[in-house]
Amino acid sequence: MKKKIPIIIESVDEKGYWGRVYIEDNLIVDFSKTLEGLKKKMTKLVFDFHGLVGTKYAFEIQYDISGLFDDKKYLNASVVADRAGISRLMLRQYRSGHKFPTKEKLEKLEFAIHEIGEELKCLKIAILK
């Protein structure tokens, strides 16, 4: 089984994706227009700095709060905050980087997003015949 290495998406804009990888005590940061491009760049950097061959691991895309709402614009931050039991103001501060959520708050946000996803998966749209 391949070792999973998280690429944490920090921000996304019209130019592309900023991501970071932590390996041992090293932080590797890069940018690419696409997620696939970011994975390719990180693969090269991980090999250059740590000698890890891409066949031995797999990248797992993860998001910090800013990157999540930058990339998934269809997610309504206010609704997610309400579902997670977190104030909308606090979530705005997390998104802007002025404050940082605890592990417990991050778990609540993730649970709320997964809950919304499950509801959407079960949705049926009436199609007139």
FITOR-709911 format. One record per residue (C-alpha): z negated, x negated, y negated; residue number from 1. Coordinates in pm, 1 decimal, always signed. Example, Ala and Ser with C-alpha at 12.3 -4.5 7.8 and 13.67 -1.06 7.14 Angstrom:
2
node z -780.0 | x -1230.0 | y +450.0 | drenmi 1
node z -714.0 | x -1367.0 | y +106.0 | drenmi 2
END
This chain:
129
node z +0.0 | x +0.0 | y +0.0 | drenmi 1
node z +92.4 | x -129.6 | y -342.8 | drenmi 2
node z -175.3 | x -203.6 | y -598.6 | drenmi 3
node z -155.0 | x +31.8 | y -898.6 | drenmi 4
node z -156.1 | x -120.6 | y -1243.9 | drenmi 5
node z -195.6 | x +123.2 | y -1535.0 | drenmi 6
node z +38.1 | x +99.1 | y -1831.6 | drenmi 7
node z -151.2 | x +274.2 | y -2108.4 | drenmi 8
node z +79.2 | x +439.6 | y -2360.5 | drenmi 9
node z -74.3 | x +386.3 | y -2704.1 | drenmi 10
node z +181.3 | x +553.3 | y -2925.4 | drenmi 11
node z +525.3 | x +705.5 | y -2919.2 | drenmi 12
node z +760.6 | x +758.0 | y -3210.1 | drenmi 13
node z +1134.2 | x +793.0 | y -3273.4 | drenmi 14
node z +1177.0 | x +420.4 | y -3199.0 | drenmi 15
node z +1008.9 | x +426.9 | y -2857.5 | drenmi 16
node z +690.6 | x +353.9 | y -2661.4 | drenmi 17
node z +408.0 | x +106.8 | y -2725.4 | drenmi 18
node z +208.3 | x +27.3 | y -2413.3 | drenmi 19
node z -59.6 | x -207.8 | y -2287.2 | drenmi 20
node z -165.6 | x -349.2 | y -1952.5 | drenmi 21
node z -498.8 | x -512.3 | y -1868.2 | drenmi 22
node z -496.2 | x -768.6 | y -1590.1 | drenmi 23
node z -814.2 | x -962.2 | y -1527.2 | drenmi 24
node z -929.2 | x -1051.8 | y -1880.4 | drenmi 25
node z -581.5 | x -1043.5 | y -2031.0 | drenmi 26
node z -424.6 | x -779.5 | y -2249.3 | drenmi 27
node z -46.6 | x -754.7 | y -2241.7 | drenmi 28
node z +119.8 | x -536.8 | y -2507.5 | drenmi 29
node z +486.8 | x -453.4 | y -2552.5 | drenmi 30
node z +733.8 | x -197.0 | y -2685.6 | drenmi 31
node z +1052.3 | x -36.0 | y -2556.8 | drenmi 32
node z +1280.9 | x +254.8 | y -2640.4 | drenmi 33
node z +1212.1 | x +414.8 | y -2300.8 | drenmi 34
node z +932.5 | x +428.2 | y -2046.3 | drenmi 35
node z +1161.9 | x +269.2 | y -1789.9 | drenmi 36
node z +1239.6 | x -11.4 | y -2034.3 | drenmi 37
node z +868.3 | x -61.9 | y -2097.5 | drenmi 38
node z +805.1 | x -87.8 | y -1722.5 | drenmi 39
node z +1079.6 | x -351.9 | y -1692.1 | drenmi 40
node z +938.3 | x -556.0 | y -1979.3 | drenmi 41
node z +585.8 | x -531.9 | y -1838.9 | drenmi 42
node z +710.5 | x -637.6 | y -1494.8 | drenmi 43
node z +852.3 | x -956.1 | y -1646.9 | drenmi 44
node z +538.7 | x -1023.1 | y -1853.2 | drenmi 45
node z +306.0 | x -963.8 | y -1557.1 | drenmi 46
node z +512.0 | x -1211.2 | y -1355.1 | drenmi 47
node z +524.4 | x -1465.3 | y -1641.0 | drenmi 48
node z +150.4 | x -1454.7 | y -1709.9 | drenmi 49
node z +6.5 | x -1385.3 | y -1364.2 | drenmi 50
node z +278.8 | x -1465.3 | y -1112.9 | drenmi 51
node z +260.0 | x -1110.8 | y -972.7 | drenmi 52
node z +579.7 | x -1003.1 | y -802.2 | drenmi 53
node z +691.3 | x -644.8 | y -871.4 | drenmi 54
node z +710.2 | x -561.2 | y -500.5 | drenmi 55
node z +331.3 | x -606.7 | y -468.9 | drenmi 56
node z +228.1 | x -342.4 | y -723.4 | drenmi 57
node z +339.3 | x -21.7 | y -892.5 | drenmi 58
node z +284.4 | x +73.7 | y -1252.6 | drenmi 59
node z +104.3 | x +399.2 | y -1320.3 | drenmi 60
node z +165.7 | x +559.9 | y -1659.6 | drenmi 61
node z -152.9 | x +662.9 | y -1837.4 | drenmi 62
node z -204.9 | x +773.6 | y -2196.4 | drenmi 63
node z -460.3 | x +718.0 | y -2462.9 | drenmi 64
node z -519.4 | x +1022.2 | y -2684.4 | drenmi 65
node z -270.4 | x +922.5 | y -2956.1 | drenmi 66
node z +3.0 | x +837.1 | y -2709.1 | drenmi 67
node z -47.3 | x +1158.8 | y -2516.5 | drenmi 68
node z +1.6 | x +1392.7 | y -2809.7 | drenmi 69
node z +277.4 | x +1172.9 | y -2957.1 | drenmi 70
node z +476.5 | x +1189.1 | y -2633.0 | drenmi 71
node z +395.9 | x +1541.1 | y -2517.4 | drenmi 72
node z +463.2 | x +1728.9 | y -2840.2 | drenmi 73
node z +467.4 | x +2059.1 | y -2653.6 | drenmi 74
node z +91.6 | x +2024.3 | y -2597.0 | drenmi 75
node z -96.3 | x +2207.1 | y -2868.4 | drenmi 76
node z -388.3 | x +1980.3 | y -2956.6 | drenmi 77
node z -596.3 | x +2267.7 | y -3095.4 | drenmi 78
node z -561.4 | x +2469.0 | y -2774.8 | drenmi 79
node z -644.8 | x +2164.4 | y -2560.5 | drenmi 80
node z -951.7 | x +2091.0 | y -2775.3 | drenmi 81
node z -1069.5 | x +2452.4 | y -2748.6 | drenmi 82
node z -1019.4 | x +2456.1 | y -2371.7 | drenmi 83
node z -1207.0 | x +2128.4 | y -2335.7 | drenmi 84
node z -1494.8 | x +2248.9 | y -2551.8 | drenmi 85
node z -1431.8 | x +1975.0 | y -2808.4 | drenmi 86
node z -1405.5 | x +2045.2 | y -3178.0 | drenmi 87
node z -1055.6 | x +2035.2 | y -3323.3 | drenmi 88
node z -1176.0 | x +1800.4 | y -3596.6 | drenmi 89
node z -1313.8 | x +1558.0 | y -3337.7 | drenmi 90
node z -984.6 | x +1559.5 | y -3145.6 | drenmi 91
node z -797.2 | x +1484.1 | y -3469.4 | drenmi 92
node z -1029.9 | x +1187.4 | y -3523.1 | drenmi 93
node z -964.8 | x +1067.4 | y -3166.8 | drenmi 94
node z -589.2 | x +1098.7 | y -3221.2 | drenmi 95
node z -600.6 | x +902.3 | y -3544.4 | drenmi 96
node z -818.4 | x +628.0 | y -3394.7 | drenmi 97
node z -1105.6 | x +687.6 | y -3637.8 | drenmi 98
node z -1335.8 | x +774.4 | y -3348.4 | drenmi 99
node z -1317.9 | x +711.4 | y -2976.6 | drenmi 100
node z -1403.8 | x +965.1 | y -2706.7 | drenmi 101
node z -1662.0 | x +907.1 | y -2438.2 | drenmi 102
node z -1558.9 | x +903.0 | y -2074.1 | drenmi 103
node z -1705.0 | x +1253.6 | y -2041.9 | drenmi 104
node z -1490.6 | x +1384.5 | y -2330.8 | drenmi 105
node z -1178.9 | x +1222.3 | y -2186.5 | drenmi 106
node z -1248.2 | x +1386.2 | y -1850.5 | drenmi 107
node z -1288.3 | x +1724.7 | y -2023.3 | drenmi 108
node z -957.8 | x +1677.5 | y -2205.7 | drenmi 109
node z -779.3 | x +1574.5 | y -1886.6 | drenmi 110
node z -924.5 | x +1871.4 | y -1697.6 | drenmi 111
node z -814.6 | x +2112.8 | y -1973.3 | drenmi 112
node z -460.1 | x +1972.4 | y -1968.1 | drenmi 113
node z -441.0 | x +1994.1 | y -1588.6 | drenmi 114
node z -572.2 | x +2349.8 | y -1603.1 | drenmi 115
node z -296.4 | x +2443.9 | y -1850.9 | drenmi 116
node z -41.3 | x +2278.7 | y -1621.0 | drenmi 117
node z -161.8 | x +2480.2 | y -1322.2 | drenmi 118
node z -135.0 | x +2802.2 | y -1521.5 | drenmi 119
node z +219.3 | x +2713.8 | y -1624.5 | drenmi 120
node z +318.3 | x +2631.0 | y -1265.1 | drenmi 121
node z +211.2 | x +2978.4 | y -1154.7 | drenmi 122
node z +384.1 | x +3159.5 | y -1440.2 | drenmi 123
node z +658.6 | x +3404.5 | y -1355.1 | drenmi 124
node z +913.8 | x +3516.2 | y -1611.6 | drenmi 125
node z +1056.7 | x +3864.6 | y -1577.0 | drenmi 126
node z +1432.7 | x +3846.7 | y -1538.5 | drenmi 127
node z +1615.6 | x +4170.6 | y -1598.1 | drenmi 128
node z +1883.1 | x +4257.6 | y -1347.9 | drenmi 129
END
